[in-house]
Amino acid sequence: MGKLKIYLVDDHQMLIDGLKALLDGEAHISIVGESNLPKQAVKEIAEYNPDIVLTDINMPEMDGIELTKIVKKQNPNTKIIALSMFGERETISDMLKAGVNGYILKNTGKQELLSAIDKVANGGSFFSDEVNAEMMKVSNISESKEITLSSREIEVIELIAKEYTNAKIAETLFISERTVETHRKNIFRKTDTKGVLGLLKYCVDKRIIKPLK
């Protein structure tokens, strides 16, 4: 097996230099690129196709959430590990939705960093203890909320799962397209999902609709 190709993104060069110092000498790791400019990083990541990207989240030009979304789209096999000073619930949630594979805090030590890299490289996920604690809080809050969907809303979800357009849903249910759009907005709000894939996964997991074939 060849060396793991790592790309570093952070708007502070000191942080990049610190990461390089921590990873220097690790025989199975190769730093293939680095950038303080996220937009430049996106272009180079597409070219270098690294195994793992270590990225800051709070950057002025483009945040780590947007960078993760772009990289996941252009390099589906590249894994992302987020680096942050913060363990904020909203940031963690947004990074998870973007497709991040790991999330560690910048005060982590070398051993935890290496553990995160190795676990993510082998197809797993890795989250710092502080991040896991925040994720558990979010999970407990979500589980405590009871979601009630009307029979009409469930019908709309089932037709969304069949990839029906709003016009086709309206025709099938004998309602207006505006009513369909209202139902969709209410459904996304109630389920706290942002897109169709997230909505359908939520509904399958909650057994609101049958698993997609």
N, C-alpha and C positions, 0 to 999 in steps of 0.2 A: 504494500500500500504506500502511495506517495505521501508527500508532506501535505498537511492541511493548509490551504491558501486562505490567508486572512487579509481583509481590507479594513482600515480604520477611518472613521469619520468623526470629527469633533471640531467645533469652531475655535477651540483653544489648543494651540500647538503643544503647550506644556502637558496637556492630558495625553495627546498622541505620543509624545516622547516618553511619558511615564508608562504607557501600555507597551511600547516597544521595549523599554528596559525590562519590564516584567516578563515579557515573552522571549527576550533574547536568550539564546542558548538552548531553547527547547527544540530538540532534534526533529520532532514531528510537525513543527509549525514553521511556516514561511510567510512573512509579511509581504504581500505582493503589491500593496499600494496604500496610500493615505491621502486625506484631503481635509482642509478646514472649510472648504466650500461644498455644501451638499449637492448643488447642481452639477459641479464638476465631478463629484464623487459618483453620481448616478451614471454619468457617461463612462467613467473609467470602470465601474463595476460591470456594466454591460460588456465592456471589452475584455476585462480580465477574468470575468466569471469566477469569482472566489467561492470557496466552500462556505465561508462565514464572513459576515460583515458585523463589526462591532461599531455601533453608532450611538452618539449622544442623542438626546431627545429635544432639548430646548436649544434650538439654533435659529439665528435671525433670518437667514436666507430661505431655509426650508426646514421644517421641524422633522424629527425622526419618524413621526407617524406617517407623514406624506412620503418621506423617503422610503420607508418600509413598503408602503403600498406600490410605489413605482418599481422598486427592485423585485418584489414578489411577482409582479406582472411580467417584467422583462427577463428575469432570471429565476424561474420557478424553483430551481433546485438549490438556490443560495439560501442559507439559513441566516437569520438576523438575531443578534443579541443586543438588547437595548442597555445603555449605560445612563444612569440618572442619579442626580443628587436627591431626588424626591421619590417618596413611596406613595404618592397621591393616588387615590382610587380612580379618579376620572382618567388620569394619564395612563395608568395600568390597563384599564378597560379599553381605552382607545388603541393602545399598542397591541393588545390581544386581538381586537377586531381587525387590525391592519395585517395581522399574520405573523407577529413576532414569535420567535422560538425560545427566547430566553430573556430575562429581565433581571439585571443585577445593579446594585447601587455602587457609585463611584468610590465609596470608602471600603470596598471589598479588598481582600488580600489576594496574593498571587495564587494560593491554592484553590480558593473558590473560583477565581477567574479561569484557571486551567480545568477545573471540574465542569464549569459551565460549557467551555469550548468542547471538551471531550464528549460530554453527554449530548449536546446538540448535534455534534458531528456524527454521532452514532444513531441519529434519528429520534432522540428524546427531547425533552424540554427542561429548562432549568430556571428556577426563580429563587432569588435570595430569600432568606427566612422572613425578613421584613416585608418583602413583596407578597410572599405567601400569606402572611397574616392579613394584609390588606385585601387580598383576593378572597379569603375566607369571610371577611366582613361583608364584602360585596355579595358573595354567594348567599350568606345568611339573610341579608336584606332582601335579595331577590326571591328567596324561597318563602319568606314571610308574606310576600305580596300575593294575594289571590287574584288571578287573572280571569275575568269573566267575559267570554265572547258570546255574542248572540248567535242564534242559529243562522241568521242571514250572513253574519260575518264569517262564520265557518264555511258556508257555501262559497263565499267569495274567495276564501283561502284555497279551497279545493280546486276552484277554477284557475286561480293563479298558478297552482302547482301543475296544471295542465298547459301552462304557458298561454292562456287566453289573454287577449288584449282587453283593455277596458271596454271597448266597443262590443267585443264578443261576449264579455261577461254581462254587460247591460242587456244585450239581445237575449241571452240564455235565461236570465232571471227576470226579464220583463221590467227592467228599471232603467233610469236614465244614466248616462255616462257620469254626470255630475254626482249622482248618488253613489255610483261605484267608487269614484274618487274619494268621496267622504268616508265611505266604509274603509278604503285602503288606509287613509290617514289615521282613522281611529284604531285600526288593527295594528299598525306600526307603533302607534303611541302606547297602546295597551301592552303590547309584547316587548316594548323597548328594543325594537330591532330597527336597523337602518336600511336594509336592502332585502330583496326577494330571497336570496340564498339563506341569509340569517333568519328570516321569518320562517321559511320552510323547515330549516333545521330545528328551530325552536318548537314549531308545531308538531313535528315528528317526535322529538324528544319528550314533549308533554302529552303525546298520544292524542292530540287534537285532530290530526289527520293520520291516515295510514302511511307507512314508510313508502317513499318514492321508489318506483321500479326503474 
